[in-house]
Amino acid sequence: MKTILIVEDEDELSNVVGSVLEDQGYSVHTSGSAEDALQYCAGSRPDLIICDVKMGVMDGFELLEHLKAVEATRTLPFVFLTAFDDSRSKKKGLELGADAYITKPFDLDDLLQTVTRLQPPS
């Protein structure tokens, strides 16, 4: 079973997205901060990461930079799911190596299509 890590500080959104992904056959792990996500990735390797940009101490851009700097996590598919809908933020996210940049509010079907494109369920 493919594992998706959701990095989101809003529990309600994290729970909704997680439930939808679980219904599609994915295993889901959630982290409420980029720091927690880094710790999780140090011990486990998810198959895909869905991440917000704006969080506590470390933002999603910084998380992606850290992951890209480490050989073991450099190639992890990474999707931003964020309220930052300006072109500068989107450009930055994609230039840092994100595979997709989806803005809130979002359509769950669009998110599922992106996830399936990057990590088809096993």
Short mmCIF file of the C-alpha atoms (twelve columns), coordinates in Angstrom:
data_MODEL
# 
_entry.id   MODEL 
# 
loop_
_atom_site.group_PDB 
_atom_site.id 
_atom_site.type_symbol 
_atom_site.label_atom_id 
_atom_site.label_alt_id 
_atom_site.label_comp_id 
_atom_site.label_asym_id 
_atom_site.label_seq_id 
_atom_site.Cartn_x 
_atom_site.Cartn_y 
_atom_site.Cartn_z 
_atom_site.pdbx_PDB_model_num 
ATOM 1   C CA . MET A 1   0.000   0.000  0.000   1 
ATOM 2   C CA . LYS A 2   1.356   3.427  -0.963  1 
ATOM 3   C CA . THR A 3   1.824   5.912  1.867   1 
ATOM 4   C CA . ILE A 4   1.020   9.593  1.516   1 
ATOM 5   C CA . LEU A 5   2.307   12.104 4.039   1 
ATOM 6   C CA . ILE A 6   0.027   15.108 4.534   1 
ATOM 7   C CA . VAL A 7   1.796   18.102 6.077   1 
ATOM 8   C CA . GLU A 8   -0.925  20.503 7.163   1 
ATOM 9   C CA . ASP A 9   -1.444  22.518 10.344  1 
ATOM 10  C CA . GLU A 10  -5.247  22.660 9.923   1 
ATOM 11  C CA . ASP A 11  -6.527  19.382 11.395  1 
ATOM 12  C CA . GLU A 12  -9.926  19.524 9.700   1 
ATOM 13  C CA . LEU A 13  -8.455  19.861 6.209   1 
ATOM 14  C CA . SER A 14  -5.849  17.207 6.935   1 
ATOM 15  C CA . ASN A 15  -8.574  14.810 8.118   1 
ATOM 16  C CA . VAL A 16  -10.801 15.407 5.078   1 
ATOM 17  C CA . VAL A 17  -7.986  14.929 2.567   1 
ATOM 18  C CA . GLY A 18  -6.680  11.937 4.508   1 
ATOM 19  C CA . SER A 19  -10.085 10.237 4.560   1 
ATOM 20  C CA . VAL A 20  -10.554 10.728 0.826   1 
ATOM 21  C CA . LEU A 21  -7.107  9.284  0.111   1 
ATOM 22  C CA . GLU A 22  -7.700  6.324  2.431   1 
ATOM 23  C CA . ASP A 23  -10.957 5.633  0.578   1 
ATOM 24  C CA . GLN A 24  -8.852  5.431  -2.593  1 
ATOM 25  C CA . GLY A 25  -6.606  2.760  -1.079  1 
ATOM 26  C CA . TYR A 26  -3.712  4.839  0.214   1 
ATOM 27  C CA . SER A 27  -2.177  4.673  3.653   1 
ATOM 28  C CA . VAL A 28  -2.050  8.189  5.127   1 
ATOM 29  C CA . HIS A 29  0.232   9.723  7.746   1 
ATOM 30  C CA . THR A 30  -0.311  13.307 8.896   1 
ATOM 31  C CA . SER A 31  2.110   15.837 10.306  1 
ATOM 32  C CA . GLY A 32  1.051   19.163 11.763  1 
ATOM 33  C CA . SER A 33  4.370   20.874 11.017  1 
ATOM 34  C CA . ALA A 34  7.307   20.748 8.637   1 
ATOM 35  C CA . GLU A 35  9.559   19.783 11.534  1 
ATOM 36  C CA . ASP A 36  7.390   16.741 12.325  1 
ATOM 37  C CA . ALA A 37  7.405   15.828 8.634   1 
ATOM 38  C CA . LEU A 38  11.206  15.919 8.504   1 
ATOM 39  C CA . GLN A 39  11.376  13.684 11.558  1 
ATOM 40  C CA . TYR A 40  8.904   11.251 9.969   1 
ATOM 41  C CA . CYS A 41  10.873  11.186 6.692   1 
ATOM 42  C CA . ALA A 42  14.080  10.452 8.606   1 
ATOM 43  C CA . GLY A 43  12.601  7.138  9.781   1 
ATOM 44  C CA . SER A 44  10.076  6.311  7.050   1 
ATOM 45  C CA . ARG A 45  9.852   7.033  3.356   1 
ATOM 46  C CA . PRO A 46  6.408   8.075  2.155   1 
ATOM 47  C CA . ASP A 47  5.551   7.563  -1.505  1 
ATOM 48  C CA . LEU A 48  4.225   11.113 -1.881  1 
ATOM 49  C CA . ILE A 49  3.966   14.299 0.185   1 
ATOM 50  C CA . ILE A 50  1.095   16.794 0.130   1 
ATOM 51  C CA . CYS A 51  2.126   19.973 1.928   1 
ATOM 52  C CA . ASP A 52  0.803   23.392 2.842   1 
ATOM 53  C CA . VAL A 53  3.129   26.379 2.442   1 
ATOM 54  C CA . LYS A 54  2.329   28.485 5.496   1 
ATOM 55  C CA . MET A 55  2.928   26.698 8.768   1 
ATOM 56  C CA . GLY A 56  4.681   27.413 12.062  1 
ATOM 57  C CA . VAL A 57  8.431   27.808 12.351  1 
ATOM 58  C CA . MET A 58  9.382   26.166 9.034   1 
ATOM 59  C CA . ASP A 59  7.242   26.691 5.943   1 
ATOM 60  C CA . GLY A 60  6.565   24.243 3.136   1 
ATOM 61  C CA . PHE A 61  9.163   25.816 0.854   1 
ATOM 62  C CA . GLU A 62  11.841  25.204 3.487   1 
ATOM 63  C CA . LEU A 63  10.633  21.637 3.992   1 
ATOM 64  C CA . LEU A 64  10.934  20.947 0.278   1 
ATOM 65  C CA . GLU A 65  14.438  22.453 0.222   1 
ATOM 66  C CA . HIS A 66  15.494  20.182 3.107   1 
ATOM 67  C CA . LEU A 67  14.035  17.103 1.414   1 
ATOM 68  C CA . LYS A 68  15.713  17.903 -1.913  1 
ATOM 69  C CA . ALA A 69  19.080  18.287 -0.141  1 
ATOM 70  C CA . VAL A 70  19.025  14.704 1.181   1 
ATOM 71  C CA . GLU A 71  19.720  11.793 -1.161  1 
ATOM 72  C CA . ALA A 72  17.096  9.506  0.419   1 
ATOM 73  C CA . THR A 73  14.252  12.012 -0.052  1 
ATOM 74  C CA . ARG A 74  15.417  13.962 -3.110  1 
ATOM 75  C CA . THR A 75  13.101  12.165 -5.532  1 
ATOM 76  C CA . LEU A 76  9.946   12.026 -3.398  1 
ATOM 77  C CA . PRO A 77  6.924   13.316 -5.331  1 
ATOM 78  C CA . PHE A 78  5.814   16.548 -3.660  1 
ATOM 79  C CA . VAL A 79  2.541   18.456 -4.045  1 
ATOM 80  C CA . PHE A 80  1.848   21.864 -2.567  1 
ATOM 81  C CA . LEU A 81  -1.761  22.354 -1.410  1 
ATOM 82  C CA . THR A 82  -1.942  25.968 -0.303  1 
ATOM 83  C CA . ALA A 83  -3.927  29.182 -0.112  1 
ATOM 84  C CA . PHE A 84  -0.961  31.057 -1.640  1 
ATOM 85  C CA . ASP A 85  -2.383  31.518 -5.125  1 
ATOM 86  C CA . ASP A 86  -0.073  34.236 -6.390  1 
ATOM 87  C CA . SER A 87  2.148   33.489 -9.371  1 
ATOM 88  C CA . ARG A 88  5.358   34.251 -7.438  1 
ATOM 89  C CA . SER A 89  4.637   31.571 -4.815  1 
ATOM 90  C CA . LYS A 90  3.632   29.028 -7.462  1 
ATOM 91  C CA . LYS A 91  6.782   29.747 -9.461  1 
ATOM 92  C CA . LYS A 92  8.925   29.401 -6.338  1 
ATOM 93  C CA . GLY A 93  7.328   26.075 -5.381  1 
ATOM 94  C CA . LEU A 94  7.803   24.590 -8.833  1 
ATOM 95  C CA . GLU A 95  11.360  25.914 -9.130  1 
ATOM 96  C CA . LEU A 96  12.210  24.275 -5.791  1 
ATOM 97  C CA . GLY A 97  11.118  20.954 -7.285  1 
ATOM 98  C CA . ALA A 98  7.441   20.473 -6.427  1 
ATOM 99  C CA . ASP A 99  5.652   18.193 -8.874  1 
ATOM 100 C CA . ALA A 100 2.375   20.090 -8.568  1 
ATOM 101 C CA . TYR A 101 1.023   23.271 -6.989  1 
ATOM 102 C CA . ILE A 102 -2.685  23.248 -6.113  1 
ATOM 103 C CA . THR A 103 -4.376  26.272 -4.578  1 
ATOM 104 C CA . LYS A 104 -7.129  26.371 -1.964  1 
ATOM 105 C CA . PRO A 105 -10.034 26.268 -2.296  1 
ATOM 106 C CA . PHE A 106 -9.492  23.158 -4.385  1 
ATOM 107 C CA . ASP A 107 -11.496 20.426 -6.043  1 
ATOM 108 C CA . LEU A 108 -10.978 17.002 -4.438  1 
ATOM 109 C CA . ASP A 109 -11.175 15.316 -7.846  1 
ATOM 110 C CA . ASP A 110 -8.333  17.507 -9.122  1 
ATOM 111 C CA . LEU A 111 -6.243  16.580 -6.105  1 
ATOM 112 C CA . LEU A 112 -6.986  12.873 -6.607  1 
ATOM 113 C CA . GLN A 113 -6.044  13.089 -10.288 1 
ATOM 114 C CA . THR A 114 -2.738  14.708 -9.346  1 
ATOM 115 C CA . VAL A 115 -2.033  12.080 -6.694  1 
ATOM 116 C CA . THR A 116 -2.916  9.245  -9.075  1 
ATOM 117 C CA . ARG A 117 -0.690  10.744 -11.768 1 
ATOM 118 C CA . LEU A 118 2.238   10.881 -9.346  1 
ATOM 119 C CA . GLN A 119 1.544   7.693  -7.348  1 
ATOM 120 C CA . PRO A 120 -1.064  5.268  -8.658  1 
ATOM 121 C CA . PRO A 121 -2.573  3.183  -5.830  1 
ATOM 122 C CA . SER A 122 -1.033  -0.285 -5.460  1 
# 
